[in-house]
Amino acid sequence: MIDTNVLIVSNGEADHVSDECVISAISFLEHAESRGVVVLDNSQQIFEEYQRYCSYRGQPGVGDRFFLHLHLTQADPRRVQKVDITPDGHGSYSEVPDGLRKFDPSDHKFVATVVADGRRSVIVNCADSDWRESAQELNQNQIEVIEICGGRESSKS
């Protein structure tokens, strides 16, 4: 799972990050595009969030190009794997553990997707401090977050 901020940063649209962070985001997305398998939810919640920040033209930024790549490869299970997540009727998903219910609701779809994937996938972040601030709760729920613009925050014991 790739937090939307990685695409935004790689498009150069985040003023609060360093040049090194932008380069890290670009490198990560280029690697993910060429060799990675991205996990998304079948309900398209993550893809629709990407769509709000990226262009189907695949330009001018690397985040846009990655978004276009996902759009074109969504049906290829070698490139994109999809899992079902279940809305709970209260703005979250039944897969989100109780200990993370207070976590940023806009990020619940990422947590639910990792849990639905059997916690085999990780969440990649570069500019959202909520992931770092909730590291203990994520760790307690065996959810791994990789910080590409800082230290790696592993939540696996």
N, C-alpha and C positions, 0 to 999 in steps of 0.2 A: 504494500500500500504506500502510496506516495502522497503526502499531505500536499494540498493545493499550493501552499506557500513555496514549495520547491519549483513549481512551474512559474509562479509569479516572479520569484527571485531570478530564475534563469532567463526570464524575459527582460531583466533589468528594471523592473517596476517596483522595487522595494528600496526606498531611500535609506532605510535604517540599517542596512547590512554592508559589510565591507566588500571590497573588490574580490578578496580571497573567497568570500562566501559565494559570490556570484559565480566565480570560476568553479568552485566545488559543486554548485548546483548544476551548472552546465555539464561538467564532466560526468556527474552521476546520471543525468538524463540521457546523455549520449551513450553511456554504457548500457543503461536500461533499455534504450531503443534498439541497440545492436545485439544485445545478448540476454536481456532480462525477460522474465515472465512477470507480468503485472497482474495482481489480484484485484478484481473489482466486484461490486455487488450487482446481482442480476436486476435489481430494481433501478439501476442507473443513477443512484443518488450521488455517488462520487463523480461519475462522468459528467452529470449535469452541473456539479459545482465547478469542475474544470472548464466546462463550456462557458460559464459566466466570466471567466478570466482569460480565456484563450481564443484564438482565431482558427476557424476551419481552413483558412488559407495556408496554415503552417508557417506563417511568417508574421512579423519580422523576427521574433525571438525563438530561442531554442525550446522554451516551454510551449510555444505555439506549434513548433515542428513535432514535439513529442505528443501533444494533444492530437494532431492530425494522424500521427502514426497509430495511436490507440484507436482512433475512430476507424481507420482502415483495417486494423487487425483484430477488432473485437470478436470476430467470429472464428479466429484461429486459436484453438486451445494451446498451441505451442507458444503463443505470445501473450495471450490474455486468458486468465482463468477467472471464472465467475462463481460466486457463492450466493446463496439466499440469505437475506437478513429480514427480520420480522419487525415491522413497526409495532410499538406497544400501545399506540393510541394516545400517548402522553408526550409526544415529541422526542422519543428515544426509540430504542430497539430492545427486544426481549433478550438479545445476546449480550447486552452491556451488563457486566457484573454490578451488583448492588454497590460495591465499594467505589465505583466510578460514575455513579448517577449524578454527582455534583460536578463532574468534569465538564468542560465546555460543550454544551449541547450540539454545537455545529460540528464537533469532531466525533460525536457518538457513532456516526456511520463508519468511520475508520476503525474504531474499537470493535464495533459489531462485526465488521467484515473479517478482522483478524480472528476473533473468537469463532466465527462461523467457518473459517478456514482451518480450524483445529489448532490455532496458534502456531502454525507452521510458517506463516509469513511474518514480516516485520513492518513497522511503520517508519517511513523515512521523513525526517523533518529538517528544516534549516533555519526557520525564522519565527516559529511560534513558541513562545516561552511556556505556554500551558503544558506542553509535553514534559519539559524539564521540571516544572513546578509540581507535577503530579507523578514524578518518577517513582516514589515509594508505593503509591496505590497501583500504578501500572505493574511494578515489580511483583507486588503481592498477588496480582492476577496473571502472572506469567506472560505479560505483553511486552515485547521488545521494541524499543524505539532507537533508531540510529540517527544521531545528530551529525549531519554532514558539514555543519559549520561550527563545530565545537567538538567536545569529547563525545565518545560513543556512550550512550546510556543504555546499558543492557538491563533488561528487566527479567531475564531468565536466571534462575538460581543455579 
